């Protein structure tokens, strides 16, 4: 370990030094570095790959720990999940709930993010505090009152109840994130727009919003994914079998004593694919926005 | 803008009203922009919150939630009379019961939550920092490593929970298989409190490291490289450079992600709920899952769950303000 550390080059050397430095690093240190990263990568990927691998195993052989690549691979599990269970309905339910959460969440919070980024107004600090505190709300404190309110309104077991519950998290989160993105757009643009006679709303709508499209997209995707993966509200609110969303539905494959792993693994892979695709487009900008909002808060 | 407002309304004698007016003239569009969010927060967050706090002072359960009891009369109509056993105000009884262990097992869950949060955030941060420092160097396959290492982040929590439960399965899980292969006894992971928590912590660490890694990587890249050059010029060893340049440079990012990470982990529901499910016999429950079970299992005890909620929120707020104060005392403001 010491050899690695002694030979550690400055993390960001000037480009000219770079060539010298890379060849400078002793072979052993280089090996140790790659070995560590390779190990970490294996750990990061393994559970996902194992589920993928298991999902192709016949149902009666899935409960074996042999690592076999092609031992009778079958698509039967996928067929079963797609045609013998309400999985496609759950999938559709999840898409609808997550999409509505995303669209409403963004629509309700975009102007707020802009105002927080650009104007000083009475109540601004308080609002920022509220956003931070809502991040602290445990599911536990809102779930019961929202449940009783929904029950009184007769909305339990419907999609709107879930969308409303998710918005409690999504709206402050989106406002917080979007503020971070709006902060990265130079203020001079606003001033130029004002000189051209645009009011604050015109500036927001015609100048800032188009420029913030990547940030909007990332925030939207992330909101979508959060709703996609939520389970606590979903299990509590949805009761009929064909109204469940994925999080609650997948649990149906885990009865007390006999988990149906063949359905679970295949279902998991099908849930993972859209999440992963969406995620890889969004991840790069995501952290920038999150920490920008945080450090300047 | 403000002077204009003043000349517009010279006839307004009271100063306060004038100030209000000016403030309105200057701020109305900002307030208008904030309005949708404020309405949503008020209706969807504040109103339930107030109601939740109120519920925690009542004895509301599934059995006594109805205000009135209606019975069908012979004529086909309905006769309603007030529910004699309807929920009523009971003061701090719920809090006393919970904190003294009369009902539920608050302190067991509290200990679990602390162990769970500290362990998870510690490993998230240290592993994330280690990987970020390694990824921040020039080397071959860097971007490939980076993309592959964030894969767990893309996995929804409940899917990760099922995946790891599969790996930890005592009968055919790969982890026990590995233990047997190196000559150890297989472990009944979910038959004991600490092994169960261990499994859950492994799952959550796996899930949460990528976020920390990417966040810290962003922080590392914002540290000016001339600081490193100056340190090197002064003859600082790599360890000294790490201690005196890297770590202080990371402070703004670190303080934010550790605070967020603590809050998120404290309230992390799906992992415990699906990986251990509280096995054995509720011993691995954390506060959030405990509250959930109080609210939605057995006779639904809404008031007890609300009490849990208020206590969790108070704990987190105390933690967050203490955390901020410590940072401020060290000259760090975020």
Contacts between the chains, C-beta under 8 A, distances in Angstrom:
chain1	res1	chain2	res2	distance
A	5	B	238	5.3
A	5	B	239	6.1
A	6	B	237	7.6
A	6	B	238	6.5
A	7	B	238	7.9
A	8	B	238	3.9
A	8	B	242	7.9
A	9	B	137	6.7
A	10	B	225	7.1
A	10	B	228	4.0
A	10	B	229	6.8
A	10	B	232	5.9
A	10	B	241	7.0
A	11	B	133	7.0
A	11	B	136	4.6
A	11	B	137	5.9
A	11	B	220	6.4
A	11	B	223	7.8
A	11	B	225	7.8
A	11	B	228	6.6
A	11	B	246	7.4
A	12	B	136	7.3
A	12	B	221	7.6
A	12	B	223	7.5
A	12	B	225	3.8
A	12	B	228	6.4
A	13	B	138	7.9
A	13	B	225	6.9
A	13	B	228	7.6
A	13	B	229	7.8
A	14	B	225	6.8
A	14	B	229	7.4
A	18	B	138	5.9
A	21	B	138	7.5
A	22	B	138	5.9
A	22	B	139	7.4
A	30	B	139	7.5
A	33	B	134	6.1
A	33	B	137	7.5
A	33	B	139	6.7
A	34	B	139	7.5
A	34	B	141	7.7
A	36	B	134	6.5
A	37	B	131	7.5
A	37	B	134	5.9
A	37	B	135	7.5
A	37	B	145	5.0
A	37	B	149	7.8
A	40	B	127	8.0
A	40	B	131	5.9
A	40	B	149	6.1
A	41	B	145	6.1
A	41	B	148	4.8
A	41	B	149	5.9
A	43	B	206	7.2
A	44	B	148	6.3
A	44	B	149	5.2
A	44	B	150	7.8
A	44	B	151	5.4
A	44	B	152	5.5
A	44	B	206	7.4
A	44	B	209	7.9
A	44	B	210	7.4
A	45	B	148	6.2
A	45	B	151	5.9
A	47	B	152	7.8
A	47	B	160	7.2
A	47	B	163	4.6
A	47	B	164	6.2
A	47	B	167	6.2
A	47	B	206	6.9
A	48	B	151	6.2
A	48	B	152	7.7
A	48	B	155	6.6
A	48	B	163	7.1
A	50	B	163	7.3
A	50	B	166	7.5
A	50	B	167	6.8
A	50	B	174	6.7
A	51	B	163	5.0
A	51	B	166	7.0
A	54	B	166	7.2
A	63	B	169	8.0
A	63	B	171	6.9
A	63	B	172	4.4
A	64	B	172	5.9
A	65	B	172	5.2
A	65	B	173	6.7
A	65	B	174	5.1
A	65	B	176	7.7
A	65	B	177	3.8
A	67	B	174	7.9
A	107	B	36	7.7
A	108	B	36	4.7
A	108	B	37	5.8
A	108	B	40	5.1
A	109	B	36	7.5
A	109	B	37	5.3
A	111	B	32	7.9
A	111	B	33	3.8
A	111	B	34	7.3
A	111	B	36	6.7
A	111	B	37	7.8
A	112	B	33	6.1
A	112	B	34	4.9
A	112	B	36	6.8
A	112	B	37	3.8
A	112	B	38	7.8
A	114	B	33	6.1
A	115	B	29	7.9
A	115	B	30	4.6
A	115	B	31	7.9
A	115	B	33	3.9
A	115	B	34	5.1
A	116	B	34	7.5
A	119	B	27	7.2
A	119	B	29	7.8
A	119	B	30	4.0
A	121	B	26	7.8
A	121	B	27	4.2
A	121	B	30	4.0
A	121	B	31	6.4
A	121	B	34	7.7
A	122	B	23	6.1
A	122	B	27	6.3
A	123	B	31	7.8
A	123	B	34	7.8
A	124	B	30	8.0
A	127	B	34	6.6
A	127	B	38	7.4
A	130	B	41	6.5
A	132	B	320	7.5
A	133	B	317	6.9
A	134	B	41	7.3
A	134	B	45	6.0
A	135	B	260	7.1
A	135	B	263	5.8
A	135	B	264	8.0
A	136	B	263	5.1
A	136	B	267	7.7
A	136	B	313	6.4
A	136	B	316	4.3
A	136	B	317	6.5
A	136	B	320	6.5
A	137	B	45	7.4
A	137	B	49	7.7
A	137	B	267	7.8
A	137	B	313	6.4
A	138	B	266	7.5
A	138	B	267	4.5
A	138	B	287	7.5
A	138	B	288	5.3
A	138	B	291	7.2
A	138	B	309	5.9
A	138	B	312	4.4
A	138	B	313	6.3
A	138	B	316	7.5
A	139	B	267	6.4
A	139	B	269	5.5
A	139	B	288	6.0
A	139	B	291	7.8
A	139	B	292	7.0
A	140	B	267	8.0
A	140	B	287	7.3
A	140	B	288	5.4
A	140	B	291	3.4
A	140	B	292	6.5
A	140	B	295	7.6
A	140	B	305	6.2
A	140	B	308	5.2
A	140	B	309	3.9
A	140	B	312	5.7
A	141	B	49	6.7
A	141	B	52	5.1
A	141	B	306	7.0
A	141	B	309	2.9
A	141	B	310	6.4
A	141	B	312	6.7
A	141	B	313	5.3
A	142	B	45	7.1
A	142	B	48	5.2
A	142	B	49	6.8
A	142	B	52	6.6
A	142	B	309	7.4
A	143	B	292	7.2
A	143	B	295	6.5
A	143	B	305	7.5
A	143	B	309	7.8
A	144	B	52	6.1
A	144	B	55	6.4
A	144	B	295	5.2
A	144	B	302	4.9
A	144	B	305	4.9
A	144	B	306	5.2
A	144	B	309	7.0
A	145	B	47	7.9
A	145	B	48	3.8
A	145	B	49	7.3
A	145	B	51	4.1
A	145	B	52	4.3
A	145	B	55	6.4
A	145	B	306	7.2
A	146	B	44	7.9
A	146	B	48	5.0
A	147	B	295	7.5
A	147	B	302	7.8
A	148	B	51	7.5
A	148	B	55	7.7
A	148	B	65	7.1
A	148	B	302	6.6
A	149	B	47	7.9
A	149	B	48	6.5
A	149	B	51	7.3
A	164	B	44	6.3
A	167	B	40	6.4
A	167	B	44	5.8
A	168	B	44	4.8
A	168	B	45	5.1
A	168	B	48	7.7
A	171	B	37	5.9
A	171	B	40	4.9
A	171	B	41	6.6
A	171	B	44	7.5
A	172	B	37	7.7
A	172	B	41	6.7
A	172	B	45	7.8
A	175	B	37	5.5
A	199	B	29	7.4
A	200	B	29	4.4
A	200	B	30	7.8
A	200	B	33	7.5
A	201	B	29	6.8
A	201	B	33	7.8
A	204	B	33	7.4
A	225	B	156	7.3
A	228	B	156	6.1
A	229	B	156	3.1
A	229	B	157	5.3
A	229	B	158	6.4
A	229	B	159	7.6
A	229	B	270	7.6
A	231	B	157	7.3
A	231	B	158	5.0
A	231	B	269	6.9
A	231	B	270	4.9
A	231	B	273	7.1
A	231	B	274	7.7
A	232	B	269	4.7
A	232	B	270	7.3
A	232	B	273	7.6
A	232	B	292	6.2
A	235	B	296	7.7
A	236	B	292	7.6
A	236	B	295	7.4
A	236	B	296	5.2
A	246	B	156	8.0
A	246	B	158	8.0
A	247	B	156	7.4
A	247	B	158	4.9
A	247	B	270	7.4
A	250	B	158	6.4
A	250	B	159	7.6
A	250	B	162	6.8
A	251	B	158	7.8
A	251	B	274	7.5
A	254	B	162	7.6
A	254	B	274	8.0
A	261	B	166	6.5
A	264	B	162	5.5
A	264	B	166	7.5
A	265	B	166	7.3
A	268	B	159	4.7
A	268	B	162	6.0
A	268	B	163	6.5
A	271	B	156	6.4
A	271	B	159	5.6
A	272	B	154	7.4
A	272	B	155	6.3
A	272	B	156	7.6
A	272	B	159	6.1
A	275	B	154	5.5
A	275	B	155	7.1
A	275	B	156	5.8
A	276	B	151	7.5
A	276	B	154	4.5
A	276	B	155	7.9
A	279	B	153	6.9
A	279	B	154	3.8
A	280	B	147	7.4
A	280	B	154	7.0
A	283	B	150	6.0
A	283	B	153	6.9
A	283	B	154	7.7
A	283	B	214	7.0
A	286	B	214	7.9
A	287	B	211	7.4
A	287	B	214	4.6
A	287	B	215	5.0
A	287	B	218	5.4
A	288	B	218	6.2
A	290	B	215	7.2
A	290	B	260	8.0
A	291	B	215	5.6
A	291	B	218	6.1
A	291	B	219	7.3
A	291	B	253	5.6
A	291	B	256	6.0
A	291	B	257	7.1
A	294	B	256	3.7
A	294	B	257	7.7
A	294	B	260	6.9
A	294	B	334	6.9
A	295	B	252	4.7
A	295	B	253	6.9
A	295	B	256	5.7
A	295	B	334	5.7
A	296	B	334	8.0
A	297	B	334	6.5
